[in-house]
Amino acid sequence: MFDIYTIIFLALAVFIFLRLRSVLGQRTGRERPPYDPYAAREPARPADKVVTLPNRSPEAAAKAAVTDAPPGERWKGVAEAGSPLAAGLDAIATTDAEFDATQFLVGARAAYEMIVNAFAEGDRRTLKNLLSREVYDGFESAITDREKRGETVESRFVSIDKAEITAAELRGRSAQLTVRFGSQLVTATRDKAGAVIEGNAEAVTDVTDVWTFARDLTSRDPNWKLVATEAGQ
């Protein structure tokens, strides 16, 4: 029988999971599983509201939300005024009145940690809910290969030190944002006997990953989808 505290924690878990879904799914052809250290290799700010005036289309209201903001303040802390990145963010915000770069980064950080951990744990159920089918297929294949070898993995985030948008583009009605993550992880993979064969269960590893998210702005689905991952330099 559940007590009141158990019910509260379950409700919170469901709420957090649903929030994370809003940052993640399509494919661009550059997919690989998220950072795999086991292979041999080197409160969010509310979105600004746009009030549509009488006889004013949502598209016009969205455009005004971008162009009326002071150029130096529009993407403060995210992109330098007048830069190609700021221009890309402007294009996205012109089409999507609800777009908020700072809020997007909060969700992207949470999604990054959740996906990396789920991949390490072989948690297909979580990955399937967060990724598009094609991207999920690639991750699932890597997990299956690992399981066939009888390997188990450990992964623990020490910190996510950086999450910055490095590129923004509007392709037709599809918005694409690339985020560079800098994090510290403790990772290790063990063979069937439990011996560590990759990584170090006691050492911290510095990791840089570059992920690209996309969203069809014509769709009623507000979810951003993870479309590509690569190791950063």
Phi and psi in degrees as GROMACS dihedral restraints (atoms count N, CA, C in turn):
[ dihedral_restraints ]
;  ai    aj    ak    al  type     phi  dphi    fc
    3     4     5     6     1   -79.1    20    10
    4     5     6     7     1   136.7    20    10
    6     7     8     9     1   -91.4    20    10
    7     8     9    10     1   174.2    20    10
    9    10    11    12     1   -63.5    20    10
   10    11    12    13     1   -34.0    20    10
   12    13    14    15     1   -69.6    20    10
   13    14    15    16     1   -37.8    20    10
   15    16    17    18     1   -62.0    20    10
   16    17    18    19     1   -42.6    20    10
   18    19    20    21     1   -63.3    20    10
   19    20    21    22     1   -41.7    20    10
   21    22    23    24     1   -63.3    20    10
   22    23    24    25     1   -44.9    20    10
   24    25    26    27     1   -65.4    20    10
   25    26    27    28     1   -38.5    20    10
   27    28    29    30     1   -63.7    20    10
   28    29    30    31     1   -41.1    20    10
   30    31    32    33     1   -63.0    20    10
   31    32    33    34     1   -42.1    20    10
   33    34    35    36     1   -63.8    20    10
   34    35    36    37     1   -40.0    20    10
   36    37    38    39     1   -63.2    20    10
   37    38    39    40     1   -42.4    20    10
   39    40    41    42     1   -64.1    20    10
   40    41    42    43     1   -41.7    20    10
   42    43    44    45     1   -62.7    20    10
   43    44    45    46     1   -46.3    20    10
   45    46    47    48     1   -63.6    20    10
   46    47    48    49     1   -42.2    20    10
   48    49    50    51     1   -60.8    20    10
   49    50    51    52     1   -43.8    20    10
   51    52    53    54     1   -65.6    20    10
   52    53    54    55     1   -35.7    20    10
   54    55    56    57     1   -65.6    20    10
   55    56    57    58     1   -39.5    20    10
   57    58    59    60     1   -67.0    20    10
   58    59    60    61     1   -29.7    20    10
   60    61    62    63     1   -62.8    20    10
   61    62    63    64     1   -22.9    20    10
   63    64    65    66     1   -75.4    20    10
   64    65    66    67     1    -4.5    20    10
   66    67    68    69     1  -106.6    20    10
   67    68    69    70     1    -5.9    20    10
   75    76    77    78     1   -89.8    20    10
   76    77    78    79     1   176.3    20    10
   78    79    80    81     1  -117.2    20    10
   79    80    81    82     1   142.1    20    10
   81    82    83    84     1  -114.8    20    10
   82    83    84    85     1    -6.2    20    10
   84    85    86    87     1    99.3    20    10
   85    86    87    88     1    -0.7    20    10
   87    88    89    90     1  -110.7    20    10
   88    89    90    91     1    22.4    20    10
   90    91    92    93     1   -73.4    20    10
   91    92    93    94     1   145.6    20    10
   93    94    95    96     1  -151.8    20    10
   94    95    96    97     1   163.2    20    10
   96    97    98    99     1   -59.2    20    10
   97    98    99   100     1   154.3    20    10
   99   100   101   102     1   -59.3    20    10
  100   101   102   103     1   167.5    20    10
  102   103   104   105     1   -34.1    20    10
  103   104   105   106     1   117.7    20    10
  105   106   107   108     1  -111.6    20    10
  106   107   108   109     1    90.9    20    10
  108   109   110   111     1   -71.7    20    10
  109   110   111   112     1    -5.7    20    10
  111   112   113   114     1   -91.0    20    10
  112   113   114   115     1    -9.0    20    10
  114   115   116   117     1   -90.7    20    10
  115   116   117   118     1   157.9    20    10
  117   118   119   120     1   -75.8    20    10
  118   119   120   121     1   106.0    20    10
  120   121   122   123     1  -170.8    20    10
  121   122   123   124     1   149.0    20    10
  129   130   131   132     1   -63.5    20    10
  130   131   132   133     1   145.4    20    10
  132   133   134   135     1   -72.2    20    10
  133   134   135   136     1   132.3    20    10
  135   136   137   138     1   -59.3    20    10
  136   137   138   139     1   144.5    20    10
  138   139   140   141     1   -66.3    20    10
  139   140   141   142     1   142.7    20    10
  141   142   143   144     1   -62.6    20    10
  142   143   144   145     1   140.5    20    10
  144   145   146   147     1   -93.9    20    10
  145   146   147   148     1   140.6    20    10
  147   148   149   150     1  -113.0    20    10
  148   149   150   151     1   120.9    20    10
  150   151   152   153     1   -94.6    20    10
  151   152   153   154     1   118.6    20    10
  153   154   155   156     1   -81.4    20    10
  154   155   156   157     1   118.5    20    10
  156   157   158   159     1   -77.4    20    10
  157   158   159   160     1   161.8    20    10
  159   160   161   162     1   -55.1    20    10
  160   161   162   163     1   139.1    20    10
  162   163   164   165     1    61.6    20    10
  163   164   165   166     1    25.4    20    10
  165   166   167   168     1  -120.7    20    10
  166   167   168   169     1   125.7    20    10
  168   169   170   171     1   -74.3    20    10
  169   170   171   172     1   154.1    20    10
  171   172   173   174     1   -56.1    20    10
  172   173   174   175     1   -35.5    20    10
  174   175   176   177     1   -64.2    20    10
  175   176   177   178     1   -41.0    20    10
  177   178   179   180     1   -66.7    20    10
  178   179   180   181     1   -39.2    20    10
  180   181   182   183     1   -63.7    20    10
  181   182   183   184     1   -40.6    20    10
  183   184   185   186     1   -64.6    20    10
  184   185   186   187     1   -41.6    20    10
  186   187   188   189     1   -62.3    20    10
  187   188   189   190     1   -40.2    20    10
  189   190   191   192     1   -65.0    20    10
  190   191   192   193     1   -35.4    20    10
  192   193   194   195     1   -61.4    20    10
  193   194   195   196     1   -31.3    20    10
  195   196   197   198     1   -83.4    20    10
  196   197   198   199     1   -51.6    20    10
  198   199   200   201     1   -73.5    20    10
  199   200   201   202     1   -24.2    20    10
  201   202   203   204     1   -78.8    20    10
  202   203   204   205     1   -19.9    20    10
  204   205   206   207     1   -73.5    20    10
  205   206   207   208     1   142.6    20    10
  207   208   209   210     1   -57.6    20    10
  208   209   210   211     1   128.4    20    10
  210   211   212   213     1   -52.2    20    10
  211   212   213   214     1   -38.4    20    10
  213   214   215   216     1   -74.9    20    10
  214   215   216   217     1   -15.4    20    10
  216   217   218   219     1  -107.6    20    10
  217   218   219   220     1   -15.1    20    10
  219   220   221   222     1   -55.4    20    10
  220   221   222   223     1   -47.2    20    10
  222   223   224   225     1  -123.6    20    10
  223   224   225   226     1    37.1    20    10
  225   226   227   228     1   -56.0    20    10
  226   227   228   229     1   129.8    20    10
  228   229   230   231     1    83.4    20    10
  229   230   231   232     1    -5.2    20    10
  231   232   233   234     1  -119.7    20    10
  232   233   234   235     1   -45.8    20    10
  234   235   236   237     1  -146.1    20    10
  235   236   237   238     1   145.3    20    10
  237   238   239   240     1   -74.3    20    10
  238   239   240   241     1   136.6    20    10
  240   241   242   243     1   -57.7    20    10
  241   242   243   244     1   134.5    20    10
  243   244   245   246     1    83.5    20    10
  244   245   246   247     1    -2.2    20    10
  246   247   248   249     1   -82.1    20    10
  247   248   249   250     1   161.4    20    10
  249   250   251   252     1   -57.8    20    10
  250   251   252   253     1   -34.5    20    10
  252   253   254   255     1   -64.3    20    10
  253   254   255   256     1   -44.4    20    10
  255   256   257   258     1   -62.5    20    10
  256   257   258   259     1   -38.6    20    10
  258   259   260   261     1   -64.0    20    10
  259   260   261   262     1   -39.8    20    10
  261   262   263   264     1   -65.3    20    10
  262   263   264   265     1   -40.9    20    10
  264   265   266   267     1   -65.4    20    10
  265   266   267   268     1   -38.5    20    10
  267   268   269   270     1   -59.2    20    10
  268   269   270   271     1   -44.0    20    10
  270   271   272   273     1   -62.7    20    10
  271   272   273   274     1   -41.2    20    10
  273   274   275   276     1   -66.9    20    10
  274   275   276   277     1   -45.7    20    10
  276   277   278   279     1   -67.1    20    10
  277   278   279   280     1   -29.2    20    10
  279   280   281   282     1   -63.8    20    10
  280   281   282   283     1   -35.4    20    10
  282   283   284   285     1   -87.2    20    10
  283   284   285   286     1   -35.9    20    10
  285   286   287   288     1  -113.7    20    10
  286   287   288   289     1   103.1    20    10
  288   289   290   291     1   -64.0    20    10
  289   290   291   292     1   -22.2    20    10
  291   292   293   294     1   -92.2    20    10
  292   293   294   295     1    -2.6    20    10
  294   295   296   297     1   -66.8    20    10
  295   296   297   298     1   131.3    20    10
  297   298   299   300     1  -138.2    20    10
  298   299   300   301     1   113.0    20    10
  300   301   302   303     1   -63.6    20    10
  301   302   303   304     1   -39.5    20    10
  303   304   305   306     1   -66.2    20    10
  304   305   306   307     1   -43.0    20    10
  306   307   308   309     1   -65.1    20    10
  307   308   309   310     1   -38.9    20    10
  309   310   311   312     1   -58.9    20    10
  310   311   312   313     1   -43.4    20    10
  312   313   314   315     1   -64.4    20    10
  313   314   315   316     1   -36.2    20    10
  315   316   317   318     1   -60.4    20    10
  316   317   318   319     1   -47.0    20    10
  318   319   320   321     1   -67.5    20    10
  319   320   321   322     1   -36.7    20    10
  321   322   323   324     1   -64.6    20    10
  322   323   324   325     1   -40.1    20    10
  324   325   326   327     1   -61.1    20    10
  325   326   327   328     1   -45.4    20    10
  327   328   329   330     1   -64.5    20    10
  328   329   330   331     1   -41.5    20    10
  330   331   332   333     1   -66.2    20    10
  331   332   333   334     1   -39.7    20    10
  333   334   335   336     1   -57.0    20    10
  334   335   336   337     1   -50.1    20    10
  336   337   338   339     1   -64.1    20    10
  337   338   339   340     1   -42.5    20    10
  339   340   341   342     1   -64.9    20    10
  340   341   342   343     1   -41.7    20    10
  342   343   344   345     1   -71.2    20    10
  343   344   345   346     1   -43.1    20    10
  345   346   347   348     1   -59.8    20    10
  346   347   348   349     1   -44.8    20    10
  348   349   350   351     1   -65.8    20    10
  349   350   351   352     1   -41.6    20    10
  351   352   353   354     1   -64.4    20    10
  352   353   354   355     1   -38.9    20    10
  354   355   356   357     1   -64.6    20    10
  355   356   357   358     1   -43.5    20    10
  357   358   359   360     1   -63.5    20    10
  358   359   360   361     1   -36.7    20    10
  360   361   362   363     1   -84.8    20    10
  361   362   363   364     1    -8.3    20    10
  363   364   365   366     1    70.5    20    10
  364   365   366   367     1    30.4    20    10
  366   367   368   369     1   -84.3    20    10
  367   368   369   370     1    83.9    20    10
  369   370   371   372     1   -63.8    20    10
  370   371   372   373     1   -36.3    20    10
  372   373   374   375     1   -61.7    20    10
  373   374   375   376     1   -44.3    20    10
  375   376   377   378     1   -66.4    20    10
  376   377   378   379     1   -45.1    20    10
  378   379   380   381     1   -61.9    20    10
  379   380   381   382     1   -40.4    20    10
  381   382   383   384     1   -63.9    20    10
  382   383   384   385     1   -31.1    20    10
  384   385   386   387     1   -80.3    20    10
  385   386   387   388     1   -18.2    20    10
  387   388   389   390     1  -105.1    20    10
  388   389   390   391     1   -18.4    20    10
  390   391   392   393     1  -116.4    20    10
  391   392   393   394     1   156.4    20    10
  393   394   395   396     1   -67.5    20    10
  394   395   396   397     1   162.9    20    10
  396   397   398   399     1   -60.4    20    10
  397   398   399   400     1   -43.4    20    10
  399   400   401   402     1   -66.7    20    10
  400   401   402   403     1   -43.4    20    10
  402   403   404   405     1   -66.7    20    10
  403   404   405   406     1   -40.2    20    10
  405   406   407   408     1   -59.0    20    10
  406   407   408   409     1   -40.9    20    10
  408   409   410   411     1   -57.4    20    10
  409   410   411   412     1   -39.6    20    10
  411   412   413   414     1   -66.3    20    10
  412   413   414   415     1   -42.7    20    10
  414   415   416   417     1   -65.8    20    10
  415   416   417   418     1   -42.4    20    10
  417   418   419   420     1   -64.0    20    10
  418   419   420   421     1   -36.3    20    10
  420   421   422   423     1   -63.7    20    10
  421   422   423   424     1   -41.3    20    10
  423   424   425   426     1   -65.6    20    10
  424   425   426   427     1   -39.4    20    10
  426   427   428   429     1   -65.2    20    10
  427   428   429   430     1   -42.7    20    10
  429   430   431   432     1   -61.2    20    10
  430   431   432   433     1   -44.1    20    10
  432   433   434   435     1   -60.5    20    10
  433   434   435   436     1   -40.9    20    10
  435   436   437   438     1   -63.9    20    10
  436   437   438   439     1   -42.8    20    10
  438   439   440   441     1   -66.2    20    10
  439   440   441   442     1   -35.5    20    10
  441   442   443   444     1   -63.7    20    10
  442   443   444   445     1   -29.4    20    10
  444   445   446   447     1   -83.1    20    10
  445   446   447   448     1    -4.3    20    10
  447   448   449   450     1    74.3    20    10
  448   449   450   451     1    23.3    20    10
  450   451   452   453     1   -92.2    20    10
  451   452   453   454     1   147.3    20    10
  453   454   455   456     1  -124.2    20    10
  454   455   456   457     1   151.4    20    10
  456   457   458   459     1  -127.3    20    10
  457   458   459   460     1   155.5    20    10
  459   460   461   462     1  -125.7    20    10
  460   461   462   463     1   138.2    20    10
  462   463   464   465     1  -149.2    20    10
  463   464   465   466     1   131.5    20    10
  465   466   467   468     1  -142.2    20    10
  466   467   468   469     1   125.5    20    10
  468   469   470   471     1   -76.0    20    10
  469   470   471   472     1   130.4    20    10
  471   472   473   474     1   -89.8    20    10
  472   473   474   475     1   -42.5    20    10
  474   475   476   477     1  -167.3    20    10
  475   476   477   478     1   156.7    20    10
  477   478   479   480     1  -112.8    20    10
  478   479   480   481     1   104.8    20    10
  480   481   482   483     1   -83.8    20    10
  481   482   483   484     1   -24.0    20    10
  483   484   485   486     1  -150.9    20    10
  484   485   486   487     1   141.6    20    10
  486   487   488   489     1  -148.5    20    10
  487   488   489   490     1   107.5    20    10
  489   490   491   492     1  -132.9    20    10
  490   491   492   493     1   141.0    20    10
  492   493   494   495     1   -77.3    20    10
  493   494   495   496     1   124.2    20    10
  495   496   497   498     1  -107.2    20    10
  496   497   498   499     1   -16.0    20    10
  498   499   500   501     1  -154.8    20    10
  499   500   501   502     1   145.2    20    10
  501   502   503   504     1  -143.3    20    10
  502   503   504   505     1   134.8    20    10
  504   505   506   507     1  -150.7    20    10
  505   506   507   508     1   143.3    20    10
  507   508   509   510     1  -111.7    20    10
  508   509   510   511     1   110.5    20    10
  510   511   512   513     1  -104.3    20    10
  511   512   513   514     1   100.2    20    10
  513   514   515   516     1    64.5    20    10
  514   515   516   517     1  -114.8    20    10
  516   517   518   519     1  -106.8    20    10
  517   518   519   520     1     8.6    20    10
  519   520   521   522     1  -102.2    20    10
  520   521   522   523     1   122.9    20    10
  522   523   524   525     1   -92.9    20    10
  523   524   525   526     1   137.4    20    10
  525   526   527   528     1  -130.0    20    10
  526   527   528   529     1   130.0    20    10
  528   529   530   531     1  -125.9    20    10
  529   530   531   532     1   130.4    20    10
  531   532   533   534     1  -107.1    20    10
  532   533   534   535     1   131.2    20    10
  534   535   536   537     1  -121.4    20    10
  535   536   537   538     1   132.9    20    10
  537   538   539   540     1  -101.5    20    10
  538   539   540   541     1   121.0    20    10
  540   541   542   543     1  -106.6    20    10
  541   542   543   544     1   137.4    20    10
  543   544   545   546     1  -120.8    20    10
  544   545   546   547     1   122.3    20    10
  546   547   548   549     1  -141.3    20    10
  547   548   549   550     1   170.0    20    10
  549   550   551   552     1  -123.5    20    10
  550   551   552   553     1   128.3    20    10
  552   553   554   555     1  -129.8    20    10
  553   554   555   556     1   148.6    20    10
  555   556   557   558     1  -107.7    20    10
  556   557   558   559     1   117.1    20    10
  558   559   560   561     1  -136.6    20    10
  559   560   561   562     1   148.3    20    10
  561   562   563   564     1  -161.8    20    10
  562   563   564   565     1   148.4    20    10
  564   565   566   567     1  -122.4    20    10
  565   566   567   568     1   141.9    20    10
  567   568   569   570     1  -120.6    20    10
  568   569   570   571     1   148.4    20    10
  570   571   572   573     1   -84.2    20    10
  571   572   573   574     1  -172.4    20    10
  573   574   575   576     1   -58.2    20    10
  574   575   576   577     1   -32.8    20    10
  576   577   578   579     1   -83.7    20    10
  577   578   579   580     1    -5.4    20    10
  579   580   581   582     1    93.4    20    10
  580   581   582   583     1     2.8    20    10
  582   583   584   585     1   -79.9    20    10
  583   584   585   586     1   141.4    20    10
  585   586   587   588     1   -73.5    20    10
  586   587   588   589     1   122.5    20    10
  588   589   590   591     1  -112.8    20    10
  589   590   591   592     1   -15.0    20    10
  591   592   593   594     1  -146.3    20    10
  592   593   594   595     1   146.3    20    10
  594   595   596   597     1    76.5    20    10
  595   596   597   598     1  -164.8    20    10
  597   598   599   600     1  -151.7    20    10
  598   599   600   601     1   119.3    20    10
  600   601   602   603     1   -69.8    20    10
  601   602   603   604     1    -9.2    20    10
  603   604   605   606     1  -113.4    20    10
  604   605   606   607     1    -9.2    20    10
  606   607   608   609     1  -106.7    20    10
  607   608   609   610     1   150.8    20    10
  609   610   611   612     1   -95.3    20    10
  610   611   612   613     1   132.9    20    10
  612   613   614   615     1  -112.2    20    10
  613   614   615   616     1   131.9    20    10
  615   616   617   618     1   -82.1    20    10
  616   617   618   619     1   130.6    20    10
  618   619   620   621     1  -130.6    20    10
  619   620   621   622     1   136.4    20    10
  621   622   623   624     1  -122.5    20    10
  622   623   624   625     1   125.6    20    10
  624   625   626   627     1  -128.5    20    10
  625   626   627   628     1   147.5    20    10
  627   628   629   630     1  -120.7    20    10
  628   629   630   631     1   115.7    20    10
  630   631   632   633     1  -117.4    20    10
  631   632   633   634     1   145.4    20    10
  633   634   635   636     1  -117.6    20    10
  634   635   636   637     1   131.0    20    10
  636   637   638   639     1  -114.3    20    10
  637   638   639   640     1   150.5    20    10
  639   640   641   642     1  -140.0    20    10
  640   641   642   643     1   156.6    20    10
  642   643   644   645     1  -151.2    20    10
  643   644   645   646     1   134.5    20    10
  645   646   647   648     1   -81.2    20    10
  646   647   648   649     1   111.3    20    10
  648   649   650   651     1   -73.8    20    10
  649   650   651   652     1    -9.5    20    10
  651   652   653   654     1   -88.3    20    10
  652   653   654   655     1   -11.2    20    10
  654   655   656   657     1   -86.7    20    10
  655   656   657   658     1   149.3    20    10
  657   658   659   660     1   -74.6    20    10
  658   659   660   661     1   -15.3    20    10
  660   661   662   663     1   -72.1    20    10
  661   662   663   664     1   118.3    20    10
  663   664   665   666     1   -82.4    20    10
  664   665   666   667     1    -2.0    20    10
  666   667   668   669     1   -72.2    20    10
  667   668   669   670     1   135.1    20    10
  669   670   671   672     1   -85.4    20    10
  670   671   672   673     1   144.3    20    10
  672   673   674   675     1  -116.4    20    10
  673   674   675   676     1   138.8    20    10
  675   676   677   678     1   -77.0    20    10
  676   677   678   679     1   120.7    20    10
  678   679   680   681     1  -112.9    20    10
  679   680   681   682     1   -17.4    20    10
  681   682   683   684     1  -162.5    20    10
  682   683   684   685     1   147.7    20    10
  684   685   686   687     1  -137.2    20    10
  685   686   687   688     1   146.8    20    10
  687   688   689   690     1  -155.0    20    10
  688   689   690   691     1   156.6    20    10
  690   691   692   693     1   -77.8    20    10
  691   692   693   694     1   135.6    20    10
  693   694   695   696     1   -89.0    20    10
  694   695   696   697     1   167.6    20    10
